Amino acid sequence: MASNRFEKLSNAGEKVSYPGLTIISGLIALLVASPLLWIVLRALQVNPTRAGELVFSARTAGILLTSLGLMVSVTVLSVAIGLPLAILTTRTNLPFRRFWTIVAALPLVIPSYIGAFAFVSAFGPYGEVSSLLGVPMPHVRGFWGAVLVITLYTYPYVFLTARAALLSMDASLVDAARTLNADRFEAFRRVTFPQIRPAIAAGALLTALYAISDFGTPAFMHVEVFTSAIYWEFGALNVEYAALLSLQLLAVTGIVLLIEANVGRDEDASGGTPSGSQIRLGRWKWPAMGTVAGIGILTLAVPIAIFGVWIVRGIGAEASTYAFEWEYALNSVYLAGLAAVIACTFAIPVGYLSSQSESILARLFERVTYVGFAVPGIVIGLALVFFGANYVPFIYREGVVLLVFAYVVRFLPQAVGSTRTSVLQVDDRLPEAARTLNAGRLETFRRVTLPLIAPGVVAGGVLVFLTTMKELPATLMLQPIGMETLVTLIWSAHGTAHYRYAALPALILVVISGLSMLVLLRQEDV
C-alpha cells in the first residue's frame, strides 16, 4: 500500500500540475493563518518599553511558571496512569479486557471543564459527596485540583497511543529476553520500552498541548494560566497585555510542537506480530480491575451522577434566566453543522492537492491548515475579536460569520486529514478510465473521485461537528448577542453559582461527545 501511494505521488508530481487547485488551496491556507498574523501585528504595535514592562513583570512570570507547571504535571501523571493501563489491557490476562479498554478510553469524550464543574460541586465540605456520606471531603480546586481533573480526562491520549504500539509490537522479543534470564522489569526496560517510547511520547505531547491550551478547567478551578489570563485581560479591555500573553502562549505551543516533530522517529514498534506470552495476574487481577473501575467511577460516574441529581432537584423549580431551552441545543447544532460543512468544503481542495502532488506548496498549504489546531482557541478568538471590533463591526457579534470562521480555523485539520487519507485510497485506474472516455478533470472528480471519497469527507465533517459542540473560549468571545448555546449556558450558570441549570446541557454535551468515541472505537475495532 505504501509503495502504491509513493508511486501515485511520484507520478502525480512528475506529470500533473494543478495550478487552479494550488491557488485555491493557497487562499484557504492564508485565510486560516490570518488570525495568527493579526495577533503578531497587534502585539508589535505595543510600545517597546511598555511591552518590556508587561512581559517581564512578576505577574507574567507567575503565569508562565503556573502554565508550565500545570503542563508538566499533567503530562507526567498522564503517562503514569495511561501506560500501566495500556499494559494491563494488552499484555495481561485481565478478565473482560474489551470492557475495561472502553472504560479506560471513555474519559476522553468528556470535556475537562465539564469534569471540573462536577468535581468542584461534588467535593469539598459542602459538596454533594459530603452531604451524602456525612463526612467532610477536601476541596478539589486550585492548581492541584486542575492538575487532577485535566489528568483524569487526558490520560487516554497516552493510553490509546501506547496501547496501539503494544498491540503492533512483536511480543516474542520479550519472551526471548526472558529466556536469557531477564526478569520482567528488565525485559520491559530493555525490550518493550524502547519500542513503544515514540508512541508514549506522542500521547504525552498531545496531553501537553491540551493542558497548555485548556481554558475552562483552570477558569473553573480559579488558577491563573495563560488562557484564563488572556480571557480576563480581554474582558477588562487590557488588549495590549492580552496580545502579548497570546504571543507568549504561541511561543510555548511552538516549543511543544518542535519537540513533537523531533521525538519518536528513531524507533518503530510496528511490523511484528501480536504474539507472545501473557502476564498471568493471578490474585492481582482483582486489584487491577478495581483500579480501572475506580478511574471509571471518578471520571464517568461522578459527573453523570452529579448532573442527574441536579436535574431531579430542578424539576418543578421556578423558571430562571438560566433555565434550559431546547433552542440552546439547536443553536449549538446549527453552529457546529455550519462549521462542519464549511470545513469539508475547504478540506476537499487542500486534501486532494496534498495527496496528488509532491510540490512544496501542496505540502506547505496542508501543514498551514494544521496551525489552528495547535493554537489555543482563546488566541484565535482574541485575534478575531480585534479584527471584528476594528474593521467589520457590522458583523462582530451581530452574526455567526466570525464565530463559525473561528471554528473552521480551529478544527479544519480533522477534515483535511480524513479527506487526504480517503483520496490516497482511491484506485488510480478509476479516474484514468474516466479520462480515457474524454471526461475533463472536473467532471472526473465530480463523477468518479468525489463519490469514492465521500465517506471520508463525511467522517471528517462529523469530527469537526462534535469538537465544535464543545468549544468554549471562542464561543464566549464571539457568540452573537442573544444567541445562547449549551457551552455558554454552562459557563453562565457556573459563574453565578446556579449549578443545577448547567446539568442538562452538560449531560447533552457528554452524550454527543460520546458519539465521537463510538466512531473512533468502531474504526479501531476495539
N, C-alpha and C positions, 0 to 999 in steps of 0.2 A: 504493500500500500504506500509506504514512504517513498519507494523508488518511483512508483507511478506518479505520485504528486510532484516529485522532483522533476520527472520528465515533463510533466504538464507545465510546470512553471518555467522550465528551461525553454520549451518550445514556444510558450506564450511570449516570453521575454524576448526571444530572438526574432519571431516572425510577426507578432501582432503588436500594434500600439493602440492606445486608447486615449487620444488627445481630448475628446469631449468628456469622457469619464474622468480623466485626470483633473480637468478644470473644475468639474462639479465636486469631486472629492476634495480638492484644494479649498474650495469655497466653504465646504462643510467643516473642514479642519480649522480654517481661520475663524469661522463662526464659533466653534466650540472653544477655541483658545482665547477668544476675545475677552471674556470676563477676567481672566488672569492678567492679561496685558493691562487691563484697566486698573487693577489693583496696584500693579507696579508703577504705572504713570501717576496714579493718585498719591502714592507714598513718596514719589520723587518730588512732588510739589511742596512737601513739608520743609520748612526752613531747616537747614542742616544743624544749626545749634539746637533748635527745638527738638529735632529728631534725635540728636545725641542724648539730650536730657531724658527723653522718653525711653529710648532703647536701653540705656544703661542705668535706669533708675532701680531702686531697691525693689519696687513692686514688680517690675518686669522680670528681674532676676528671680523673684519668688515664683512668679507664674511659670517661668521656664523650668525651674527645678521641680515644681509640683507636677507639671505636664510630663517631664522626662521620668520622674519617679513613678508616676501612675503607669506610664507606658512600659517601663522596665519591669515593675512589679507584676502587672497583669500578664506580661509575656512569660516571665519565669514561672508563675503559678499555673498558667495555662499548659505549659509543657509538662509541669509536674503532675497535672491531672490527666491531660489528654493522652500522653504517651503510655502510662500504665493501662489506661482503659483500652487503648488500641491493642496492646499486647494481650490483654485479658480476653478480648473478643476475637482474636485471630490465632493465638498460639497456645491456648489452653483448652481444656475440656470443660469449660464453663457451661453449665446447663442453660438451655434456652438462649444461646448466643445471639440468634437473629433478633429476638425480642429486646435483649439488653443493648444490642447495637443501635436499634431505633431509639430506645430511651436515652442513650448517651448522646445521640446526634440531634434529638429534637430541640434542646435549648437554643439551638442556632436560629430557630424560626421566630423566637420571641425577641422583639426589640429590647435592648438592655434598659432603656428608660422605662419600659413597662415593668420590667423586673424591679428596677429601683423604686418605682412607685409602690409596688406591692410590698417590698421588703421594709420600706420606711413605715408603712402603715401596719405591717404585721408585727414588727418587733419594737422594742422599747418598753418602758414601764407602763405605758398606757396603750400599747398596741393590742391588736386583736388576739395574738397568741397569749399575751399576758392576761388578758381578760378571760380567755377560755380556760387556761390552766390555773389561774390564780397565783402564778409565780412571776416575780419581776424578771423581765427579759432585757438584755442590753440593747442599746440603740444600734441600728445599722446605718450610720451616717458618717460624714466626714471623709477624709482621704482613704482610710482603710475600708470604710463601707463601700466607697466607689470601686476600690480595687477588688473587693469580694464580688460585687454584683457584676462588674464587667467581665471578670474572670469566669464566673459561672455561665455567662451567656456567650463567651467567645472561645472557651477551650475546645469546642467541637471543630474549630479550624485545624488545630493540631491533631485532634483525634482522627478526623476524616483523612487528612493527608498522610499521617503516619500509618493508619490502617491500610490505606491503599498500597503504600510501599511494602508493608509486611505481607500483604496478600500476593504481591507480584514477586517477592523475593524467594529465591531457591532455599528452602529451609533445610535441605540436605547438607548445606555447608555447615550449619550449626551442628548437625549430627556428626559430621566429620571432625569438627573441633572437639566434640565430646569424646569421641573415640581416642583422641590424643590427650586424654586426661584433663581437659579444661573443665572447670566447674561451670555452672550455669551463668554466673555473673561474668566470668572471664570470657566465655563464649559470646555473651551479649556484647561485652565491651570491645572485643577484638574482631567479631564477625558481623553481628547483626547491626550494631550501631553505625559503623562506617557506611553501610549500605542504605540505611534509612535516614541518615543525617540530613541529606538535602530535603527530603520530604518534611522532616521536623522543622527545618529552618524555614521552609516555605510557609508552613502553617503558623509558625511563630511570627513571621513577618506580617502575615495577614492580620494576626491578632494585634501586633504593634500598631499597624496602620489604623485599625478600628479604634484602639484605645486612645491614640493621639487625636483622632478626629471626632470622637464621640462628644456630643453636646448635651443630650438630655440627661444622662446619668450624673455627670458632675454637677449639673444645674440642680437636679433634684436632691443631691447629697450636699449641696452648699460647699462645693470645692471650686476654688478659682483656678481654672486652667485656661489655655489659650482660647478654646472655643467659647466657654462661658464669658470670659473677659471681653472678647470681641463683641459678643451679643449685648452685654451690659453697656459697654462704651458706645456702641451704636445707638442704643436706646437713650443714652444721655447726650446724644448729639456730639460726642467727642470723636469726630470722624477721623482726625489725624492719627490719634492713638490706635483706633481700631484698624486703620490701614497698615500701620507699622507692625502691630501684633499679627496681622494676617500674613505679612511678608515673613515674619519670623516663623510662623507656623508652616508656611510653604517651605522654608529652608529646612526645618526639621523633617517634614514629609519627604523632601527631596533626598535628604541623607538616608532615610529609611529605604526609599526606593533604590538608591545607589547600592546599599547593602544587599537588597533583594536581587539586584542584577548581577551581583558578583558572588553570590552564595549558592551552593547546590549544583555546581556544574562538573565537579570532579568525580562524582560517583553516580552510578545508575543502578537502582535496585531492581529494575525490570529485566526481563529476559529469562528468568528462571521459571521453575515450576513450583506451585504452592505445596510441594510435597514435604515430607519430614515428620518427625515425631512430635506429638503434642506434649505440653507440660501437664502432668496429672496433678490436679489441685488437691485431691483427697478431701480432708475435712476443711481445708481452706476455701472450698467452694462457697460455703455459707457466708463467711465474712466478705468474700468477693462479690457475691450477689447483693449482700446488704449495702456495700459501698455504692454500687451503681444505683440501687434503689434509693439510697439516701440522697444522692445527687439529683435523681429524677424528682423526688419529693420536693426538694428545695427549689429546683428550677421550674418545675411544671405544676406540681400540685399546689404549692403555696400561692402563686399568683391567681390560679383559677379559683381556688377556694376563697381567697380574699375578695375577688371581684364578685363571685357568686353570693357571698354573704351580703355585700353591699347592695346587690341588685334586689335581694329579698327584703332587706331593710327599707329600701327606697320605694317599694310597692305601696301605693296609697298615699305617699307623701305629697305635699303641696308642690305645685309646679314652680320651677325656678328658671332663671335665665340660663342655667347650665343644664337644664333638662334635655335629655337626648331626643332628637327628632331624626326620623329616617332621612330627612333632607341632607343631614350632615354626611351620612354614609353615601348617599347618591352623589354628593359633591366630590367626595374622595374618589369614588369610582369614575366619575366623569373626568376629573383631572388626570387620574392615573391612566385611564383609557386613551385620552388625548395624547399624553406623553408617549405612551406605547406605540401608537400609530405613527406619530412623527419620528420617533426613534427608529422604527423599522424602515420608514421612508428614507431617512438619512443613511441607515446602515447598509441598504442594498448596494448603492454605488460604491461606497467605501469598501465593503466586504468583497464585492465582486472584483473590483480593481486589484485589491490586495492579493486575492487568490489567483488571479490570471496574469499578473505582471510581476516581473522581478525588479522593476525600476526602483531607484532610491526614493523617488517621490511617492510611489504607491505605498512603500513601507513606512515612510515618514508620516503620510497623512493618516494611515491606520494607527500608528503609535500616538499621534496627537490626540486622537479621539479618546485615548485611554487616560489622558491627563485629568479630565474632570472626575473620573472615578477615584483617582488617588488623592484628590484635593478635598478637604472637608467641605461639607455642604454649606457651612456658615460662611466660608470665604467666597464661594460662588454667589451666595445670597447677598453678601455685602457689596460685591462688585456690581451686581445688577441693581441694587438699591441706589448706589452712586450714579450709575448711568441713567436709570429711570427718573430719579428725582431731578436731575440737572438737565437732561436732554429730551426726554419723552414723558413729561409729567402727565400728559393726557392718557397714557396707558399704565402709569405707575399706580398700582393698587386700584386701578379702575377697571381692569380686565384680567384675563388669565394669561395673557401673552408672556409676560416676563416670568411668571411662576412656572408655566409649562416649559419655557425655554431652560430655566434652571434645572428642572427635572431631566430634560433631554441631555443637557451638558453633563450632568452627574451620572446618568445611567446608560448613555449611548453605548459604551463598550460591551455591555451584555448583549445587545442586539447585533453589534458588529461581529463579535466573536462567534456567535451562533450562525450568523449568515455566512461568514467566511468558511467555517467548517462545512456547512451544507454545500457550498459551491465546489469545494475541493472533492466532495464525494460524488459529484456528477460525472458519469462516464463521458469522456471526451467524444466518443463516437456518435453520441446522440445529437449534439449541436452540429457536428461536422456533417452528419447525414442531412440535417435541415439545410445547411449552407449549400450542399450539392444540389438541392432542389430549388436553388436560386432565392432562398429566403435571405433577407438582409440581417445584419447583426441584431437590430432592434426587434425584428419580427421573430428571429430565432430565440432571442432571450425571452420574449413575451410568451411564445407558444411552446417552447421546449424547456428552457432552463428554469424560468420562474415557477412553473408547476412543480418541478422536481425539488426546488429549494424551499418551497412554501412551508413545509413543516418546521424546518429550522428557523425560518424567519418568524413564524408564529411563536415558536418556543422562546426566542429572544424577546419578543414582544411581551409574552407572559411574565418573564423575569423582570422586565422593566416595569410592568404594571404592578407587580407585587412589591417591589422595593420602593416604588414611588408612593404606594399607600402608606409606608412607614416613615417617610422622610419628614423630619421635624424642623430643623433650623431654617431651611429655605422657605418652607411653608409659612412659618411665623413671620418672616421678614417680607414676604412678597404676596401674601394672600390678599385677594381683592377685598375691599371694605364691605363688610356684611356677609361675606361668604365663609361660613364656618365648615370645618372638616372634622374628621374623627380625631386627628392628632392635635388640632388647635383646641378642641373641646377638652381633651385630656390635659393639655397644658394649662388651660384657664382654670379648670376645676382644681388642679393641684395648687396653682398659685394662690387660690383663695380658700384652700382647705376644704372645698366641697368635694371630698374624695368620692362619695358614693356616685356622683354624677359622671365620674370617669370610668366606672366599672363596665358598663355595657359597651361603650366604644372601644375600650381596651380589649374586651373579650372578642369583639368582632375583628379587631386587628389581628389578634392571636390566631383566630380561625383562618383568616385569609392568608396570613403568613405561613400557616401550616401547609397550605396548598403548595407553596414553593418547595417545601421539603419532600412532599409526596412526589413532585416532579423529579427532584434530584434522586431520591431513593429508587424511583422507577427506572431512571436512566442507569443507575449503578447496579440495579438488580440486587439490592441488599436482601 
